[in-house]
């Protein structure tokens, strides 16, 4: 058969198919889904291959619009009740939707929709085991601070739901190098990669009253676990989202208001998607009535990442603050977002969309521009912590002053205090299958850069002497490469040159963000009250139990709390929280799970109070003790369970921390603000009344004065103090064995307080001072150059002395 005949036959078949689709489409508009939903947006641009495939598949099941491919239902029905019921038998048999699904992305049923054979197969299984669903690390970290023994010694026994990893430790996705790397990592850190998670328990009120620390489970289930992808989430401003895959891939504005054209969706009711379109990669363009965009906005991530590590709002430059100032034009405070009010500090340099980037375009980066599919969806294993799942390091794109990214070995940046290979990782010439199938595919140019664990980053390529990052926003950025900066001596400042190039230990021992994250949200003191008594109306306290609600899964994918206006399954007790104080500047430093110096932030510094059913405090301002940390450190003092957590805060700034903010700062070294001299009376009740100054006792008789500040037993230090009298007094990280305060040798090596005294104590020695000083006052730059000259002069004198001159 000639080529021309082949084309003619193909065109004839194509025209015939278009005719069938067109005819069926017209019928669908009259009697199918569009009878009610006329005007609704197509889930993807009609010209996209995905939408073409959905419509093509739909035509084979009696729905040329393709609605049933995701939602199921009866496309031939003309009445809502009938339309939202069942699914075409042919689709059921093909393992597509088994019935009508209100949210096709929801967990449990997304294997029949998003994950069906023709689509994103394997993703639902990966997501079910990933941290966005299990939240295993969050559970372990918080409950450790309550003194729950099952999570001591870095054990990760619980997740939101019971699950087993039955296919072994080899990831289901990734390059052979990645799979081998992870196999070795899992073998070395078995506690951080559990093979099974049991569902987090819910003790009875009777059990909690017998052992008040068990109230931590109520706190966990009612507060901390509301953000996992099985549940739809709290119906508050900024907390609206879909379920499962829809949590990220369907846009929800902070107000939860619909802006599309479906006449069945109330545009004034809060809690709806912004538009019936899918957001994903650069090629997934979302169009509204007044704009269009691509990629997944940062705010979508922030519907969850606004507490705990707070990395989402921190990336935007926001830190929760109680005041809500300044006033708006109506004389009101700012509206609450995620139930909080915020203060703007400074957003991460990668987020800043209004700052000039040299030759780069203005505009910021999205979370997905750095974080890979494995970072977000998982790799098929059960990670116990964020570090177990996230595969990227800063150096993967920027390299070091001595090596380009492709010259670095696998494992650089997460050495775990072990010697790693010096074999360069190189560049990759091919993408992962999942990237090729679903992501925007960019020309590899000279090759794709690789993550520290050996997977190609499909949006980061080497092109000549440049590294190009293709953002899902549609922008392309030239990545600053440290070795190029060193070779061209194009440092932004002398500080940068010295810190990054001349002090070799910084690159070997510090995370990049140890210096560049010059601020970290520091929410000191997490005062938790769990009250099992009664409210003002005399009714026993109850609140939404997100685990119980997410466990009640209906065949259509909905859970107990997902329909708008419902509060899900309630459990006894209600949680009230408050803080001691907030800071953002000069974060404390410590050692993270990889063995590198990192910023720390207050993790779960829990001080708990438990009120029983009779309204009696059966635990008042209690703090657990960390006996496992004491054993690991080998010290005489038992650290309190208050946790200062290693963190990648996502607050990187162009101007990094100054040298003095670490080397001349007792807070940074762990000694507390101003060296720990403040807030040392927590161990006693503070009474503010008429006081006898001879002995500090109240003058009014007992009963005629009140305790102003109740005590916290054993806490004879400030919240920012992690080292007192040479011993660690708080927990530093609960997940990985290497997490700890800065060791004594490191502190002694970096502590440079009082250096000024070396010279300036001689200022009254007129004879000496006249020989080394000149009239006037030195600038900072002149001062530095003078000291550099003194160093060189001293070196020359030592050489001359050695040579006998």
Secondary structure as UniProt FT lines:
FT   HELIX           3..31
FT   HELIX           34..37
FT   TURN            38..39
FT   TURN            46..47
FT   HELIX           49..59
FT   TURN            60..62
FT   TURN            64..65
FT   HELIX           67..71
FT   TURN            75..76
FT   HELIX           80..83
FT   HELIX           89..93
FT   TURN            94..95
FT   TURN            104..105
FT   TURN            107..115
FT   TURN            117..118
FT   TURN            121..122
FT   HELIX           123..129
FT   HELIX           131..134
FT   HELIX           136..145
FT   TURN            146..147
FT   HELIX           149..151
FT   TURN            153..154
FT   STRAND          158..159
FT   STRAND          163..164
FT   TURN            166..167
FT   HELIX           176..188
FT   HELIX           190..192
FT   STRAND          196..199
FT   HELIX           205..210
FT   HELIX           212..214
FT   HELIX           215..222
FT   HELIX           224..227
FT   TURN            229..230
FT   TURN            237..238
FT   TURN            244..245
FT   HELIX           246..249
FT   TURN            254..255
FT   TURN            263..264
FT   TURN            267..268
FT   TURN            270..271
FT   TURN            282..283
FT   STRAND          285..287
FT   STRAND          292..294
FT   HELIX           298..302
FT   TURN            303..306
FT   TURN            308..309
FT   HELIX           311..315
FT   TURN            316..317
FT   STRAND          318..320
FT   TURN            329..330
FT   TURN            338..339
FT   STRAND          342..344
FT   TURN            349..351
FT   TURN            358..359
FT   HELIX           367..370
FT   HELIX           373..377
FT   HELIX           386..389
FT   HELIX           395..398
FT   HELIX           405..407
FT   TURN            410..413
FT   TURN            416..417
FT   HELIX           433..438
FT   TURN            445..446
FT   STRAND          447..450
FT   TURN            452..453
FT   STRAND          456..463
FT   TURN            464..465
FT   STRAND          466..470
FT   TURN            472..473
FT   STRAND          476..478
FT   HELIX           482..488
FT   HELIX           494..497
FT   HELIX           498..502
FT   HELIX           504..509
FT   HELIX           512..516
FT   STRAND          519..531
FT   TURN            536..537
FT   STRAND          542..544
FT   HELIX           546..551
FT   TURN            555..556
FT   TURN            560..562
FT   TURN            564..565
FT   STRAND          570..572
FT   STRAND          574..585
FT   STRAND          589..591
FT   TURN            593..594
FT   STRAND          597..602
FT   STRAND          606..611
FT   TURN            613..614
FT   STRAND          617..622
FT   STRAND          625..626
FT   HELIX           627..633
FT   STRAND          639..646
FT   HELIX           660..663
FT   HELIX           666..669
FT   HELIX           673..675
FT   TURN            676..677
FT   TURN            682..683
FT   STRAND          686..687
FT   STRAND          691..692
FT   TURN            693..696
FT   STRAND          697..698
FT   TURN            702..703
FT   STRAND          707..709
FT   TURN            713..714
FT   TURN            719..720
FT   STRAND          723..724
FT   TURN            725..726
FT   STRAND          727..728
FT   STRAND          730..732
FT   TURN            737..738
FT   STRAND          740..741
FT   HELIX           744..750
FT   TURN            753..756
FT   HELIX           757..760
FT   TURN            761..764
FT   HELIX           766..772
FT   HELIX           780..802
FT   TURN            803..804
//
